[in-house]
């Protein structure tokens, strides 16, 4: 009996035990076909609509099609789809597709995503959106209590029309703005100075009433510029933000209160943020915890004498939650 046991142990020792080979899971990158006019990539605030492409090349394979990229007939688009084999087709800002975009309704094998930017000018019930599988908007609603017409930039009838347009987007899912990770400033040693408002308070010779009012009563305490009258390039723009001790971000336009995309850029700078924006209602509850809120001009004036140092860099850390990469993974799943 003992000899049998010894023999069995001997056989076990001689047996070659194959190690399990753990295969590393290969994550296939989603392929995104971005339909967008080529010239729009270099115009004005182009980065806000297409700047995500550069950063997201690390997680997606992205290619372009449309006006300026070659022939843009429906037949050519089918050819592009067959060659590139996209997982998604992406478009944004209806204004950019006037007169040249073919009807995409016949494309059934690739999900088509559209993100509307300006809900004031576009009617959600328009047949234009029926050709897409998924439709999102940047700002679905501003809240009726926060609206007022700007007498210098908007005729009352035009104001009423645009507000009624926006009301049709209330039930549309929101796709929030985002920021390039490279623009998030976490340098705590940077020397900061001044309270600034960086943005236009005048458009085509007409002023934004509320912004002009703020400039009038706060000039000398808050610096309004340097975009008031000239536009900075991206590098100088972010350098100016990064040097600011605090940045003023009022939620006002010619058509009512809203959360401007600019607040993402402001927050990325790491400066203290003074704002009356409804951040919680717009999916920015994390940022709301680190900003300095005001609900009236008098309250704002009182807070201009605060020590802003305890707030420096807090918002920049929050913006790690709102990078282009994280945001676009929300729709390209």
C-alpha positions in Angstrom: 0.0 0.0 0.0 2.8 2.3 1.0 4.7 1.6 -2.2 1.6 2.4 -4.3 1.3 5.8 -2.6 5.0 6.6 -3.2 4.6 5.6 -6.8 1.6 7.9 -7.2 3.5 10.9 -5.6 6.4 10.2 -8.0 4.1 10.3 -11.0 2.6 13.6 -9.8 6.0 15.2 -9.4 7.0 14.2 -12.9 3.8 15.6 -14.4 4.2 18.9 -16.2 1.6 21.4 -15.0 0.7 23.8 -17.7 0.4 27.4 -16.5 -2.7 29.2 -17.4 -2.1 31.8 -20.0 -4.1 34.9 -19.1 -4.9 36.8 -22.2 -4.8 40.5 -21.9 -8.2 41.9 -22.9 -7.8 44.1 -26.0 -10.1 47.1 -25.9 -11.2 47.9 -29.4 -11.3 51.7 -30.1 -14.6 53.0 -31.3 -14.4 54.5 -34.8 -16.1 58.0 -35.1 -17.0 59.6 -38.4 -17.3 63.3 -37.7 -19.4 65.0 -40.3 -18.4 68.7 -40.2 -17.3 71.4 -42.6 -13.5 71.7 -42.8 -13.4 75.5 -42.7 -15.3 75.5 -39.4 -12.4 73.9 -37.7 -10.4 77.2 -37.8 -13.1 79.8 -37.4 -13.8 81.8 -34.3 -14.6 79.6 -31.3 -14.0 76.4 -33.3 -12.3 74.7 -30.4 -15.5 74.6 -28.5 -17.1 72.4 -31.1 -14.2 70.3 -32.5 -11.4 70.7 -30.0 -12.3 67.4 -28.4 -11.0 65.5 -31.5 -7.3 66.0 -30.7 -7.6 64.8 -27.1 -9.9 61.9 -27.9 -7.5 60.4 -30.5 -6.1 58.5 -27.6 -9.4 56.6 -27.1 -11.2 56.8 -30.4 -10.3 56.5 -34.1 -11.7 59.7 -35.7 -12.1 60.7 -39.3 -13.9 63.5 -41.0 -16.3 63.8 -43.9 -18.2 66.7 -45.4 -17.8 70.0 -47.0 -14.1 70.8 -47.7 -13.0 67.2 -47.1 -13.7 66.1 -50.7 -16.9 65.1 -52.5 -19.8 65.2 -50.2 -22.6 63.4 -52.0 -24.6 60.7 -50.3 -23.0 58.1 -52.5 -19.6 59.3 -51.5 -20.6 59.1 -47.8 -21.7 55.4 -48.3 -18.2 54.8 -49.8 -16.6 56.5 -46.8 -18.7 54.4 -44.4 -17.7 51.1 -46.2 -14.0 52.1 -46.1 -13.8 53.5 -42.6 -16.4 51.3 -41.0 -17.4 53.7 -38.2 -19.2 52.7 -35.0 -20.8 56.1 -34.8 -21.5 59.1 -37.1 -21.4 62.4 -35.2 -22.6 65.9 -36.1 -23.1 69.1 -34.1 -24.6 72.6 -34.7 -27.4 72.6 -37.3 -26.2 76.0 -38.6 -23.0 74.4 -40.0 -24.9 72.0 -42.4 -27.1 74.5 -44.3 -27.4 73.8 -48.0 -24.8 70.9 -48.3 -25.7 68.0 -46.0 -27.5 65.2 -47.8 -30.4 63.4 -46.1 -28.9 60.7 -43.9 -32.2 58.9 -43.3 -31.2 55.9 -45.5 -28.2 55.1 -43.3 -29.4 52.4 -41.0 -26.4 50.3 -40.1 -24.5 53.1 -38.2 -25.9 55.0 -35.2 -26.1 58.7 -36.1 -25.7 61.2 -33.2 -26.5 64.9 -33.4 -25.7 67.5 -30.7 -27.5 70.8 -31.0 -25.7 73.9 -29.8 -28.1 76.8 -30.2 -31.6 75.8 -29.0 -32.8 79.4 -29.5 -32.5 79.3 -33.2 -33.5 75.7 -33.8 -36.9 74.1 -33.3 -36.7 70.6 -31.9 -39.8 69.5 -33.9 -38.0 70.3 -37.1 -37.9 67.3 -39.6 -34.1 67.9 -39.8 -33.6 65.9 -36.6 -35.7 62.9 -37.7 -32.7 61.5 -39.7 -30.7 60.9 -36.5 -30.9 58.0 -34.1 -29.9 60.1 -31.0 -30.3 63.9 -30.5 -28.8 65.8 -27.6 -28.5 69.5 -26.8 -26.0 71.5 -24.8 -28.7 73.5 -22.9 -32.2 72.2 -22.8 -33.8 75.0 -20.8 -33.0 78.2 -19.0 -36.0 78.5 -16.7 -39.0 80.8 -17.4 -38.4 82.9 -14.3 -34.9 83.9 -15.4 -35.8 85.3 -18.8 -35.9 88.8 -20.0 -35.4 90.4 -23.4 -32.4 92.6 -24.0 -33.7 95.7 -25.6 -30.4 96.5 -27.4 -29.7 93.1 -28.9 -33.1 91.5 -29.4 -36.4 92.8 -30.7 -39.3 91.6 -28.4 -40.9 89.6 -31.2 -37.6 87.9 -32.0 -37.1 87.2 -28.3 -40.5 85.6 -28.0 -39.8 83.4 -31.0 -36.5 82.2 -29.8 -37.7 81.4 -26.3 -40.6 79.4 -27.8 -38.0 77.5 -29.9 -36.0 76.7 -26.7 -39.1 75.4 -25.0 -39.3 72.6 -27.5 -36.0 71.2 -26.2 -37.0 70.7 -22.6 -37.3 66.9 -22.9 -34.1 66.4 -25.0 -31.2 64.8 -23.2 -28.4 67.2 -22.3 -24.8 66.7 -23.5 -22.7 69.0 -21.4 -19.7 70.9 -22.5 -16.2 69.8 -21.6 -12.6 71.0 -21.4 -9.3 69.8 -22.9 -7.2 68.2 -20.2 -4.1 70.1 -21.4 -5.9 73.4 -20.3 -6.5 72.3 -16.7 -4.0 74.4 -14.6 -3.1 72.7 -11.4 0.0 74.8 -10.8 -0.5 76.1 -7.2 2.7 78.2 -7.3 1.5 80.5 -10.0 1.2 84.2 -9.1 -2.4 85.4 -9.4 -3.7 88.9 -9.5 -6.9 90.7 -10.1 -10.6 90.0 -10.6 -11.4 89.7 -14.3 -14.3 89.2 -16.7 -12.9 87.8 -19.9 -15.4 88.0 -22.7 -17.4 90.3 -24.9 -19.8 92.7 -23.4 -20.5 94.2 -26.8 -21.6 92.4 -30.0 -21.7 94.0 -33.4 -22.0 97.5 -31.8 -24.8 96.4 -29.5 -24.2 95.9 -25.8 -25.3 93.1 -23.5 -27.4 95.1 -21.1 -26.5 93.2 -17.9 -22.8 93.0 -18.7 -22.6 96.6 -19.6 -24.3 97.5 -16.3 -21.8 95.3 -14.4 -18.9 97.0 -16.2 -20.3 100.4 -15.4 -20.6 99.8 -11.6 -17.6 97.5 -11.1 -15.0 99.1 -13.4 -11.9 99.8 -11.3 -12.5 96.7 -9.2 -13.1 94.2 -11.9 -11.2 94.3 -15.2 -13.4 93.8 -18.2 -11.2 92.4 -21.1 -9.1 91.9 -22.9 -11.7 90.3 -25.2 -13.9 93.4 -25.1 -12.9 94.9 -28.4 -10.4 92.2 -29.5 -10.2 88.4 -29.5 -7.3 86.6 -28.0 -5.8 83.5 -29.5 -6.2 80.3 -27.3 -2.7 80.5 -25.9 -3.0 84.1 -24.7 -6.5 83.5 -23.5 -5.6 80.7 -21.2 -2.5 82.6 -20.0 -4.7 85.5 -19.0 -7.2 83.2 -17.2 -4.4 81.4 -15.3 -3.0 84.7 -14.0 -6.4 85.8 -12.6 -7.1 85.6 -8.9 -10.8 85.5 -9.5 -13.1 85.4 -12.6 -16.6 86.8 -12.8 -19.0 84.5 -14.7 -22.6 86.0 -14.8 -25.4 83.9 -16.2 -26.8 86.4 -18.7 -27.3 86.9 -22.4 -29.7 88.7 -24.6 -32.3 86.0 -24.0 -32.1 85.1 -20.3 -30.0 83.2 -17.8 -27.9 80.3 -18.8 -24.7 78.5 -17.9 -22.1 79.6 -20.5 -19.6 77.1 -21.9 -17.0 79.7 -20.7 -17.4 78.5 -17.1 -15.5 75.3 -18.0 -12.6 77.3 -19.3 -12.7 79.6 -16.2 -12.8 76.7 -13.8 -9.9 74.9 -15.6 -7.7 78.0 -14.8 -7.9 77.3 -11.1 -8.9 80.9 -10.3 -11.7 81.5 -7.9 -15.1 81.7 -9.7 -17.7 84.3 -8.9 -21.0 83.2 -10.4 -24.8 83.2 -10.2 -25.1 80.3 -12.6 -27.4 77.4 -11.9 -24.7 74.8 -11.9 -26.6 72.1 -10.1 -29.4 72.2 -12.5 -27.0 71.8 -15.4 -25.1 68.8 -14.1 -22.2 70.7 -12.4 -23.0 70.0 -8.8 -19.3 69.1 -8.2 -18.2 72.6 -9.4 -21.0 74.3 -7.5 -19.3 73.2 -4.2 -16.2 75.2 -4.9 -17.4 78.4 -6.5 -18.3 81.7 -4.8 -22.0 82.2 -5.4 -23.9 85.5 -5.5 -27.6 86.1 -6.1 -27.6 89.9 -6.4 -25.4 92.7 -7.5 -25.1 93.9 -3.9 -24.0 90.5 -2.7 -21.5 90.3 -5.6 -20.0 93.7 -4.6 -19.7 92.5 -0.9 -17.7 89.4 -2.0 -15.2 91.3 -4.2 -13.2 92.0 -1.1 -12.8 88.3 -0.2 -9.6 86.5 0.2 -9.6 84.3 -2.9 -6.6 82.2 -2.1 -8.5 79.4 -0.4 -10.4 78.8 -3.6 -7.4 78.7 -5.9 -6.9 75.3 -7.7 -10.1 73.8 -6.3 -12.1 74.3 -9.6 -9.2 73.0 -11.7 -9.3 69.7 -9.7 -13.0 69.5 -10.4 -12.5 69.9 -14.1 -10.7 66.5 -14.2 -14.3 65.1 -14.1 -15.2 67.1 -17.2 -12.5 66.4 -19.7 -13.2 65.8 -23.4 -12.2 62.2 -23.0 -14.6 61.5 -20.2 -17.4 63.5 -21.8 -17.4 61.9 -25.2 -17.3 58.4 -23.7 -20.8 59.2 -22.5 -22.2 59.1 -26.0 -19.7 56.9 -27.8 -20.3 53.8 -25.6 
